[in-house]
Amino acid sequence: MANKTSPKGNDLNDLILPLDQRGMDLGIDRMQMALKAMGRPCASTPAIQIVGTNGKGSIASFIQSGLISAGIKAGVTTSPHLVSWCERIQIDGDMISPKEFRQRLVTLQALAKDHQLTPFELVIATAFDHFADNHVELLVLEVGLGGRLDATTAHAFRPVIAMASIGLDHCEHLGKNLKDIAKEKAAVICSGSQVISATQHPDVTQVLEETVKEQKAEINWVSSSPKEWALGISGEIQRKNAAVAIGALQALEGLGWKLSEQTIQQGLALANWPGRLQRTDWQGLPLLMDGAHNPHAAKQLSKERNNWDHQKLGVQWILGIQSNKEAPSMLRHLIQPLDMAWIVPVPSHKSWTKLQLSKSCPELDKQLLEANEVEQVFKTLLMTSRWPTPPPVIAGSLYLIGDLLTREVVTNERS
C-alpha cells in the first residue's frame, strides 16, 4: 500500500456518530436491506473478504499493494482508522477525499435513518456507493467484528476468503471460547469459495475444516512468505500475513486474473500499514509503536522483542488499554523482569488504570508506573536518564496511536 498521509481537517463526526455512542449492534439484515434500497451497488463485483482477529489490516495492505502492482482497480475497506475516516475507503491506495466522503454521507443520511444503520454500516454503505461510481474491478473487504453478522458479509459475491489469525477478543460479542469465536468468523465462508489461512490454533483449524466441508469450499493452508522476499511491513508475524495475501492474490486466477510471482513480490515490498511495529520519533528521539490490543497480539509482540538490540536490558513500555480488553493477560505476555510499564489512559475511552492492574497483577506492581498522557512519560524519561535503548514501545490501543499521530506528537514515518 502506498505510504499515504491522511487528510487533515476532515471531521465527519456530525454525520458519523462516535462508534461507542450507538453501542454494539451486530446484525446483517439492516445492511442487506440498505444495499437493496441503494440498487445493490457492486453486487456483481467479486470480493476478497478478510476475516480474523489479528493481522487483517496487514493482509489488506499486502493484497492492495499486490493489486496495484498488477494494475487491477480495487476498492478497499479497512478499519479502524488511525487519523482520518477517509483511511477506511480507498481505491488503488488513494483515500476518498473528505469532500466526497461528506457529500456521499449527506446523500445517504435518510437511508441510514430508515434502516437504522450503525456507524460502521454507514461507512461500508458509503464505500460501496463510492466503488460503484468509480467502476472498480474487485473489492477487498476487511471485516470489522466477527464475520457472520458483519456489514461486509452483506456483499454476497465473496469467492475468496483470506483468514487472518483467530484468537480471543471481543468475547462479550463473539463467544467465551476460541471455538465459538472461530464459528462466528468461519460463517463467512461461502459455497464454493476459496479460503486461504496460515496455521491456526487446533480448535480454530477444526472449525475451519468442518465449515469448508459443509460449504463445499476449498481451503489452502499456507506457512510463510519466501524469506528472500522484502516486505513493506516490519515484524516476523508479517511473513504469515504475507503468505495469506499471496494465496489470496493467486486465487484470483479462478476469476480471470493471473498475477505473476514478480508482480506479487513487487507489491508486497511496497506495502505499508502504520501503527504496526512502526518506527517513529518524538523530537528526534526514536520510538516504536504497535497496535497490539489483545493477548494474542501481545504474545506476538513479546516474540518480536527478541529481534531488538539490547532488549534483555529491559524495555520501557507505554501502554494505554481500553477497559474492555484483557489487560492483565496482555501485561503478563509483555513485561519481563527488567521492564517497566507506564500505564496511560486511551484518549476518549474508558481505560485500565495502574491501580486496577496492580490489583490484577500483584506480581508486576513494582514494574508499573502511571502518567496522565504519553508526553508526560517522554519528558520524565528524558529528565531521569538517557533515552532508553531499545526505544520506548507504545502499545495497547490503535486509538492511542491514532491520537498521537493526529496531534502530531510523533511523526508518521514508514514502518
N, C-alpha and C positions, 0 to 999 in steps of 0.2 A: 504494500500500500504506500502510496506517495506520502512524503512527510509534509502534511498539510498543517497550517496554522488555523485554529478555529476562529470564526468571525467574532469580532468584538461588538458590544452594544446591541445584542440581539435578544433582549429579554422578551421571551414569549409567554411568561407566566400568567399574563392576563387572558391568554387563550388556552394554555395547557395548565391545568391545576397542578399544584405540587403533588407528587406521586403518593405521599402519605396522607393527603387530605381526604381523598376518596376512600382510602383503605384498600386492602387486597380484595379483589372481587373476580376470582377466576371463573371463566366460562367462555364458551366458543359461540354460543347461539347469537349473541349480540353482534359479534363481528361478522358472522355469516350473513345475517340479515342486512347489516350496513353495506357490505360489499355487493349484495344483490341490489339494494337500492341505488348504488353507485353505477350499476351496469356491469358489475363483475370485472373491474379493471384487471388486466394481466391474467385473466383466467386461463388463457391458452399458452402462457409463458412458463416454461419449466423452471423449477426452483431447486437449488441445493439448500436444504434446511439443516441448520447446525444446532445440535442438541447436546446437553450435558451440564455438568456443574462447574468445572474449571477448564479454561482453555478455549472456550467458544470464540471469544473475541480474537485471539491469536490465530485460530484456524480461519476465521473470516478474513483476517488481514492477509494471510498466506494465499487463500483462494482468490481474493480480489486481485492481489498482485500478479498471480498467475494468469488470470483472465485479461488483465491489462496488457501483460506481455504478449498474450495470444491475439489481442485485438478483438476480443469478444465484449460487446457492450453489455454491461451488467449493472443492475440496480441492487444495492446492498443496504440492508438494515442491520444495525448493531445496537446494543445497549449494555450498560448505561453510557451516558456521555460524561466526559471529564469537564469540559468548559462550556460547550455550546450544544443546544438541542440539535443544531444542524449536523453535528457529527453522526447522528443516527440515520441519516438518509443520504446516500452517496451514489453517484453514477460515475464509473471509471475513476474512482478515487476523488472525485470532486464533490464536496458537500453542497447540498441545496443551499441557496443563498437565503439570508434572513428575510429579505423582502419577499421572495417567492414562497418561503415557508409560511410567512404571515398571511399572504394572500390566500393560499390554499386552506389554511386553518380557518380563516374567516368564512370561506365558501362552505366549509364542512361543519360549521358550528350547529346549524339547525339539525343536520343529520345526526351529529354526535348527541344532541339533546334528545332527539326522537328515539334513538336506540340505546341511550344511557351508556355511551362508550366510556371506558376508563381512559385516563391519560395515555397509557401505553397503547391501547386500541386506537385512539385518535391519531397517534403518531404513525402507527402502521397503516391506517387507512390513508393518511396523507402521503405516505411513501408509495403505496400502490397508485394513487392518483398521479403522483409525480412521475413514476416509472412508466405508466401507460402513455402519458402525454409525450414522453421522450422516447418511446418505442424501443425499450431495452430488449435485448435478445434472451436474457437469462436473469433470474433472481437469485440472490444469496440472502437467506433469511435466518438471522440468529434468534433463537428462541429467548424470550425474556425470562420466563419462570416455568419450570415443569416441562410441559410439552403437549399432553393430551388436550388441555384447555387453553393453550396459549394462542394469542391472536394470530401468530404466523401460521398456525396449523389450519386456520380457516381457508388458506390457499390450498386448493385440492390437488394441484399438479406439482407433486414433490417427488420426483423419481429418484433423487439422490439424497441420502441422509448421512451427514457427517457427524459421528458420535464422539463428542469430547469426553474427557474423563468424568465419571459419575461418582460422586461422594455425598456425604451428609451435609445438607444445607437447606434452609427454608423448610425444616422439618414440620413446622407448625401448619404448613400448607400442603406438603407433598407426602408426608408419612414419617413415622418414627424410626423406620429402619431402612437399610440400604435396598432391600428387595422392593419395598413399597415405592421408594423414590425412583428406582430403576423402571418399575412398571409404568409410572406416570410419564417418564421420559421416552420409554420404548414404544408407547402408544402412538407415537407419530409415524411409526413405520407403516408405509402403505403397501397395498398388494402389488407385488412385482417390483418393488423399489430395490435399489442397491444401497446397502448400508456399509459404511466404512468406519472401523473402530480400531484404536490401538488396544493394547492389553488392559483389561478391566479387572476389578475385584471378582473373585469366583461367583459371588452372588449375582453380580451385575451380568457377568458372562452368561450365566444360566438363563436369566430373564431375556437377554437379547437373543440368544439362540432359540428359545421357545417362541418368542414373538415372530422372529423371522420365519420359522417353520409354519406358524399359524397363518401368516400373511402371504405365504408362498413368495417370499422375498429372497434376496441373496445377501450374504454378509462377507466382507473382505477384511480379514484381520491383518493389520499392519504392525510393524515394530518400530522402526526408526528411520528417519531420512538418512541418505548416504553421508557418512562422516566428512567426505571431502566437499560437500555442498556448503557454501556460505549461506547463513540465514540472517535476515534483516532484524530479527528479534532475538535478544540475548536470553540465555538460560538453557540448561541441558534438557529441561522438560519440553522445550520447543522442538526438539528432534522428533518427539512423538506427535506433537501437534502438527508439525510439518508433514509427517508421514500420512496423517489423516487427510490433510489438504491435498497432498499428491494423489492419494487414492480417489478423492472426490473429483479432482480435475481429470484423472484418467477415465473415470466412469462416464464422463461426458461423451466419450466415443460412441456410446449407445444412443446418444441424441444427435449425432452428426458432427461433433467437434472432436477432432483428434489432435491433442496437444503433444508436441514433441518433448522429449526429455530436456532438451536445451532450453526450450521456451519456459517450461515449468521451473527449471533451475534458475533461470534469469529472474523470473518473477519472485520466487521465494527470497532471493538475495536482496530484493528491494522492499520487502515488507517492513512495515513499521507500526508499532502498537504502543503508544505512550502509556506510562504508568505500570508497565510490566518489566521489572528489573531495569528500570530506566536510570541511566546515569545522568545526573544533572548537577546544579551547584547553587549555593546561596552566597552571594557576594564573593564569588570566585572560589569558594571552598567546596570540595566535592561532596556529593550526596548520592544515595541510591534510593529509588522509590519503587515499591511493588505493591500492587493492589490486593495481595493475599488477605481474604476476609473470612475464611472458614478454616477448620482444622486440616482439611485435605490440602488446601493451598499452603497453609503454614508449614505443614510437613515437607512439602516440596521445596519451599523457600529455605528451610533448615538444611536441606541437602545441597542447595545451591551454594551455601556459605562455604562449603568445602573447597570451592574454587576461588575464594577470595584470599588475597595476600594478608598475612598476619591475623587471620580470624581467630586463631587459637588464643590470642592475647585478650580476646573479648570484643564484643560488638555492642555499640550504643544503639539501642532500638528506640524509635519514636513511634508509639502505637496509639492510634485512635480507632476504637472498635465500637460499633453500634451495639446497643443493649440487647438486641435480639439475636446476637451472634454468640457462638460457643467460645467466648474469650478465654476461659481457663484452659481449655484444651489447646487453643492456639498458643498461649504462653508456654505451656509445657513442651510443645514442639520446638518453639523458637529459642527459648532462653537457656543458655548453657552457663556453667558455674562462674565464669569470669565476665559475663554480660551484665549490662544494666538496661532497664527498660523504663523510658519516660512515658507515662500514661497521659494522653491529652484528649480533650473532647473532639468529636467529629462535629464540625460546624453545622448547626441547624438540625441535628439529630440527637436523640437520646443515646447516651454513651455509657460504657463501663467506666467506673472511677477507680482510682488506686485503692481506696478503702474497700470497695467491693471485691476487687481482685486479690487483695491481701487476705481477705477472709476466705475466699475460694481457693487460693493457692498459698497457704501459710508458709510453705517451704520456700517460696520465692519472695517473701515480704521484704527482705533486706536488699533485694535487687530491683525493687520497684520504686520509682520516683514519680512525681506528678508536676504538671505545668498547665497553665491556662491556655496556652497556644504553642504552636511549633516554634515560632520565632523566639519565644522565651527560652526554649531548650537550646536553640542555636547560640544565643547570647551567653547563656550560662556555660555551655561547653567552651566557648571562646575565652571566657574570663578565667575559668578554673584550671585549664590545662591546654596543652597543644591540641590542635584539631585531631580528632580520632583517626586512627588507621587500624582497620579499614574504615571508610567513611561511615557516618551515621546512616541508618536504614530507616526510612519512613514506610510504615506498612499498616495493615489493619482495615483500610477502607479506601475504595476508589473515590468516595465523596471527599475524604480528607485530601487526597492528592489533587482532585479537581479544584478544590478551594485554593490550594497553594498555587496552582497554575493560573487560575482565574485572576487571583490578586497579584500575580507575577512576583510572588515571594521567591520562587525558584524559576530557573529558566526551563523552557520546553525544548530541550535538545533531543536528538535521536537517541534511541536506546543503545 
